[in-house]
């Protein structure tokens, strides 16, 4: 009997998902005609591209602030370290074929390199991600309400509501687990950072101390809710530059539901094909033609690559310099 290494199976699954996603994306672009998609992208120009990139970079400031809020004991001057960590997490999510755990490791490592203790870095990251997911549930709920006003009750809406309810339960259960028993978190620390097994208890104690201060949690959640809505503003800006402006409420519905689709298909690296499919499905419901929806997706991918690649290189540069300094 032939046995397959679990890691090899997981790697094969990721590769298959990436290939299928690439096929879906190519098929969607081909169906909408590549020339039409390029024509829809062309109005943005160089100046518009710079504005879109600047708007996205600005979004990482509140994300870093939210993370810092659940890292008590650190001065406000250290916010920049958490901004860099947030950039690393997004760069990994948008450019690297990693799981969500991989993004957590990279972000935590970046903050540790910035001089923050491991227990604080990892523990605050776990809490921050929990608050971010909770904020996304709120964000997606708004999108579902806006979609309901547009379509009324449909099978698609029913599926979204079921998925949202399941996500809300999972988030609530995860928070309850963190508050009452942190053994799962300790096991996670030992799994992804084996050399830091002795830090697991410190991480648990840190998370427990953060949950003992609800004001920090509410502040972090509030900033994340605002950041999610700001992503819709960035998309509205792209659509305005390509000559396809939509009402802000329509953009909000498209963006919130698109992210919900991407998270549901988390096994697909960088949401390849899923993001494009979500835009093609949702865009026409709000008056955005398929070719413009695909143009939006490609512009966002180009923007994320332009931001993410230098960030990943900066991380590698710091990693290389660290052992050199130790010599």
C-alpha angles and dihedrals in degrees: 000000000000116000123201121214109244091228091052090049091050091048091050091049092052092048092048091048090050092050092048091046091050090049092051092048092048091046092051092049091045092050091051090045117252093236091056091050091050090048089052090052098046100079092067093077128181096295092049091049091053091049091050092049092048091050091052094047089051089056091066091064094072090040090057090045091053091052091048090052091066093047100078119193097040121109121243088250088073093063089098090065090056091046088056090048090052090051090052092051092051093044091053091047094048101039112021128068092235132134120243088264089058090056090050091052094049093047092047091048091051092053091047089053086054089063101264116135115255095241091052093043097049097035094050090045091055092050093043092052090049091053091045092054090047089052090050090054088057091045092050092047089058089051092051091051091051090048090050090054088053101043105013115217112344136157088257091054091046091054091048092051092050091049091047092050091051091049091049090052092049092050092047091048092049092051091048090050092051092050099045106028126011098186091111091054091049090051090049092053091050091048100050097031105031093170090058097058091126088057093060095086091047089053091051092050090048093052090047090053091051092052088051087067106060092177090069091049093051091047091050091047092049093052091049092050089052091047092053091053089047089060088063089053089055091052091047087055092053092049091049091053094050091049096252103108118177131186111273092243091057092050090048091054094048095047098045093049093043090057089048090055091049093050092048089055094046092145091069109089113246089349089280109187092357094079092046093046092049092052093047090049098044102031098069090049087066099036100271112130118230095248091052090047090053091046088054091051093049093047090051091050091050090048092050091048093050090052099036102047096060089046093054090046090051089052091051090047091055091046090053094047093049097070091039090057090051092059 
